[in-house]
Amino acid sequence: MLAGLAFKRRWQNRRKAEGKPYDRPNIVTGSAMQVCWEKFARYFEVELKEVKLSEGCYVMDPDKAVEMVDENTICVAAILGSTLTGEFEDVKRLNDLLAAKNKRTRWDTPIHVDAASGGFIAPFLYPELEWDFRLPLVKSINVSGHKYGLVYPGVGWVIWRNKEDLPDELIFHINYLGADQPTFTLNFSKGTNILSQN
Ligand SMILES: Cc1ncc(COP(=O)(O)O)c(C=O)c1O
């Protein structure tokens, strides 16, 4: 949800700067997504555009996803792997098709990878598989530590490709305990600190 929020704000800022309407954001994702994307869409008032599954294809079809992208799309969210079957979506093809569409339209639609479970598997089992920051349009990735045990209940992380991909205005700087604590969370008191590296 934090990644979605960052995409929404980046898209709005760009649209404002271009003098274009910024009140009808949408997100494109496959209909095998986890409920977090529906929750994001409803809580943050973003239209959810779902690529429907079809007989024999139980993940998001990248061709159909890119067709659904329009000027109001804040990002395409790909899943690695699907909550229902564990199957990985084809992030490389999505990146390539979207890059071509961005070039044609002069839009700048980015990709988020929901690697909640696959992010801890793919780098070890399929190191050659390109699904991550090797692909230029992948701007953020989330993973869930709690799915693998030996961590705090519910812990997960989201990482951004560049500092600019997380708008500064979403980060609060708190100094209750005598040191700067940058925070980008939906709750308080203490989330993990934001560590940044350019
Ligand atoms: C693909 C996918 N995304 C997101 C989530 C939610 O992650 P978390 O429980 O860390 O919030 C899950 C959990 O099942 C998932 O499988």
The ligand as a Tripos MOL2 file, in Angstrom:
@<TRIPOS>MOLECULE
LIG
   16    16     1     0     0
SMALL
NO_CHARGES

@<TRIPOS>ATOM
      1 C1          1.3090  -11.8000   -3.6760 C.3       1 LIG1
      2 C2          1.0610  -11.2780   -2.2930 C.ar      1 LIG1
      3 N1          1.0660   -9.9470   -2.0740 N.ar      1 LIG1
      4 C3          0.8850   -9.4260   -0.8480 C.ar      1 LIG1
      5 C4          0.6620  -10.2420    0.2410 C.ar      1 LIG1
      6 C5          0.4660   -9.5680    1.5700 C.3       1 LIG1
      7 O1          1.6880   -9.4760    2.2020 O.3       1 LIG1
      8 P1          1.7740   -9.1310    3.7680 P.3       1 LIG1
      9 O2          1.0380  -10.2140    4.4840 O.co2     1 LIG1
     10 O3          3.2500   -9.1470    4.0520 O.co2     1 LIG1
     11 O4          1.1560   -7.7950    3.9650 O.co2     1 LIG1
     12 C6          0.6330  -11.6200    0.0750 C.ar      1 LIG1
     13 C7          0.3340  -12.4910    1.2200 C.2       1 LIG1
     14 O5         -0.2060  -13.5530    1.1090 O.2       1 LIG1
     15 C8          0.8480  -12.1620   -1.2200 C.ar      1 LIG1
     16 O6          0.8480  -13.4790   -1.4460 O.3       1 LIG1
@<TRIPOS>BOND
     1     1     2 1
     2     2     3 ar
     3     2    15 ar
     4     3     4 ar
     5     4     5 ar
     6     5     6 1
     7     5    12 ar
     8     6     7 1
     9     7     8 1
    10     8     9 2
    11     8    10 1
    12     8    11 1
    13    12    13 1
    14    12    15 ar
    15    13    14 2
    16    15    16 1
@<TRIPOS>SUBSTRUCTURE
     1 LIG1         1 GROUP 0 **** ****
